[in-house]
Amino acid sequence: MQPRYRVVAGAAATQFVVIGLLFSYGMFIPAFEAEFGWSRTLLSACSSLAFFMMGALALIAGPVADRIGPGRVLAVAGVLYGAGWVLLSRIGAPWQLVAIAAGLLGAGLAAHDVVTLGTVARWFAARRGMMTALAKVGTALGQMLVPPLSALLILWLGWRPAAVVLGIAAGALLVLAALVMRKPGEGEVTVSPRNPAAAAGAGMSYGQARASRTFWTLCAIQALFFPALVTVPFHLGLHGIDLGLSAPHAALLLSEIGLASILGRLMVGQVIDRIGGRNAYLLCMTCLLLSLIGLTWAAAPGPLFAVVGVYGTAHGGLFVVISPIVAEYFGLRAHGAIFASLVFCGTSMASFGPILAGAAFDLWGGYFGAFLGLSLAVAAALCLIVTLPKSVR
């Protein structure tokens, strides 16, 4: 296998393990509640804290990977992530869970998107969108496959031994994936006819990017739409149950997001390569807005599943489009640092999304207000995308 395709495989494997285990956290919540009596608010807040720290620490992981290469950064992050899950088996007090979420798990999450997708962007100029999509398919597969495996391990072994097994396996797999992750050497990247400079690693410095209007527009867009990508999956199953679905049928809504997101990632990957990141961004955001509006009125299973299919497609596509857009507008010179800044803008706002949606539910007795608020934020993001320059740098 050519080195460039090994990089894509390593990126996909990293996404599979990291996000698969992140989604498995919910499988441990009933055990925590039963053994410790901790509140759902505390347990949800720890998940939000890990997500916030992912973005904050990505501001370090991205620039470091730009300087020393992706392999060492991903290896360290993998060891920390695995250690976090192993230590999870030893918790007995709330502060221990908070410390693990903010420290080891947040550090492990920090590199999984910024470093892997940044490395893929460096290797592929001509098919950057499609290769990014293939790497992100690992995320969707992890969401679908790892939580059921985690649930079985908890059932067979108990939650403490299951956390140890998952942590050791995750650390080992992430270190192995890191071994194939490296920057391309001279002559290993084909030149893109759309953006020749990006293939050579040219482009703006981080300071130059920060001085541009485009950088801050992208930051604002990320902050506006990213809460929807976290809040909807977090509350969708509960929303389905509130509408009369059984728990197994409500769980199918989350599976539908995973399946539709695979389709969305692959479709948007091809669209990026054909019409550019800005237009793909516009298309994805339009679909996301329509799906959120649909969620405000879909009150029966049929319409709800139809709307969730549209949402899942947009959800997957939006996770693909950001890295190629950074490369298109700013080049690859400081891709990691710029991408990390956008990720932080998104995750810092998204970490509050599930909590605020829960508060809206408690206040109004339903999710209409939450979905309406998310719709307004995404509509604002869509307006900002229209203002982005059409030409590359």
Helices and strands as residue ranges (DSSP letters): H 3-36, H 40-68, H 70-88, H 94-100, I 101-105, H 106-123, H 128-157, H 159-178, H 196-199, H 206-210, H 213-242, H 247-275, H 277-297, H 301-330, H 335-350, H 353-364, H 368-386
